[in-house]
């Protein structure tokens, strides 16, 4: 399922309706990162093991989790020197 251009709202609806699993979504984006990130190195720290553990937990708990739970998100550390 190609979810690359889905809105967060559409992804959340699919996750809550269980039409899409958090682990499935994570694996989709992990493959895109592997395919496209390369030279950009936009995600120098990528903890897929922890992300998979959390995705599996979400898939077990389902909609009982927080409103954005199950979405794949990247955080960027911004520092000034």
N, C-alpha and C positions, 0 to 999 in steps of 0.2 A: 504494500500500500504506500503510495507516494504522498507523504504528509508534509513535504518540504515547504509548501506555500500555504499551509493551513493556518488560520488564525489561532491564537491561544484559546479563544472561546470555542472554536470548533473542536480543537484537540481535547479540551476539558469535557465537552459534551460526549465525545466518542469514548473517552476514558470512563466516565461515570456510567454510560450506557453499556460498558464492557464490549463495545465494538472494536476496541483497540486496547491492548495491554500496555502498561507502563514499560515493561521489559521489551516488548516489541518495538515501542517507540524509541527507547534508548538505543537498541541495537541498530535501528534505522539511522539514527543520527550519528552513532559511533562509526558506522560504515561511511557516511558522508564526510565525517571529519578525517578519517583515514584516506579517503579518496581525494579530498580537496585542500586539506590544510597544508600539507607538505612544506613548501618553502616559506609560507606565511608564518608558521609556528605561532599561530594566534592563541593556541591553548597549550602553553609549555608544561603545565601540570594538569594531567588528565587521569583521574582516579576512577577508572571504569569498574574496578572490583567493588568499590564502595557504592558507586552509582547502581550497579546491578543488584547489590544487596538491598538498597532502598527501593528500587523498582519492583523487586519481587515482594517486598513487604507491602508496598502499595497495592499490588495485584491481589494480595491476600486480604487486605483491609477494605479495599475499594473506596467508595465515596465517603466513608467515615473519616477520611483524612481531611486535611485543610483544603481550601478552595483551589489552590494551584498545585496540589500534590499530584505527582505523576508526570508533570511536564518536565521536559529536558531543558535545563537552563545553564548558562555559562556565567560565571562571575569574573569580573576583571578587577584585579588589584591595581589601583592607581596611586602612585606615590610621587611626591615631588622632592627634589633634592636641592 
